[in-house]
Amino acid sequence: MKWAIVVFKSKAEVFEFIELLNQAGIGATTTQTPKEAGIGCGISAKVGFNRLPTVKKILSSGRFSGAFGVYAVVTDGVRTSRSRII
């Protein structure tokens, strides 16, 4: 499985971002912020990696000043890797 985790500095922005994605028909949920981020409010948005173009479009709108970054999370059933992509 491959996911995109979007890290924000505030919970309000996490929930607003998820709401926008859900209104667009894109399933998004909350998840714990990856420890690799070293910042954030502890909660991040989780969305399918194939939705990354939409995530980038929303983030580039300038509406989310507290967006810290986007991480790719890949799980192969045994190991999980996380790396910052944006």
N, C-alpha and C positions, 0 to 999 in steps of 0.2 A: 504494500500500500504506500502511496505517496501523497502527502498533504502539504499545503502551504499554511504556515502559522504566521499571522500578522500581529506584531507586537505594538502595543500602544502604551503611552504613559498614563492614561486615565481610563478608568472603567467606563465612564460615560461614552467615550469615543469607541470603545470596544463594542458596546451594545448598540450604538448608533450605526456603526459599520455593519454589524451582523444584520440589523434590521433592514438596511439598504439592500444587502445581498439577498435576504429572504424575500423582500418585495419584488426583486428582479427574478425570482424563481430559482435562485441559487442557494442550495442548502448550506448554511454556515452555522457553526456552534461555538461554544466557548471551550477553552482548554487551558491548561496551565502554561504559563510562559516558560519557554525553554531556558534552562539555567545559563546556557551559552549567551543569551541576550544580556544578562547582567544588569538589566534595567526593566522598568515597566511596573505595572500595578499588580502583577501576579496572574492576571487573566488575559488571554489573547483570543483572537478569532481563528478558527480552524475551518479551512475550506479545501475542497478537492484541488489537487495541483493543476488539473486541466482547466480550472477557472482562473488561473493566474493572469491572463490578459484583462479580464474584468476587474480583478483586484488592482492591477496597475492603473487602469483607467480611473477607478474611483479615487485611488490615492493621489494621482496626479492632478485631480481637480482642485487641490489646495484646501479642501474642506476639513481635512484631518491634520491639524498642526502637531498633534501629539503622536503621530505615527512614528515609530522608531525603526522598524525594519520588517522584512519578510524572510522567513526561514523555510527551507525545504526539510521536511521530515520524512524519512524513508524507513519503513519497517519491512523486513523480509521474513518475519515470523520468529526469528531468533534475536536479531540485533536491530537496534534503531540508531540511525545516524541523523544528525541535525547540522545544517550549514546555512549561513546567511547568504541570501541571493540578491537582496535589495537593501 
